[in-house]
């Protein structure tokens, strides 16, 4: 049991949840390392939200609400740590939610969809197709998602999502 007065209580609770979800097959083992990398940066900046991060957060929220067709792209870590928050964000924005994984198995996709659904998220399902020119499974997208959104939110992703989200971001500009 983690004592509530521990100075890193929230971080330790999140870590425990990720570890449990890794044992359940929701979070990939590599996802634990990715989360640790993010925590290290958080620790280095003093465990506070920087001014630029606060601006980026408000900008992303405004873009999400202004989009004609928004998609929230969820990975295992996001589902494990924020399923209820994703449900609330979907409810507030009307965005579609997709599961898109680098370390992909059909079993893991199913577990993540079940977790999200248990929290009230309506998750898009179907047969994914390789619709993006990437050599790994992040390229597998649902045809009803790829090419149609005007805005896509991918939490803490590397450049692997850029070809999709970059194309969509251009589509949301005022000139289109």
KANORPE-V78687 format. One line per field, one symbol per residue. ss: DSSP state (2 for helix, 1 for strand, 0 for the rest). A space follows every 10 residues. Layout:
ss = ???
This chain:
ss = 0000000022 2222222222 2220000022 2222222222 2222000000 2222222222 2222220001 1111022222 2222222222 2220011110 0000022222 2222222200 0010000111 0000002221 1100000000 1111000022 2222222222 200000
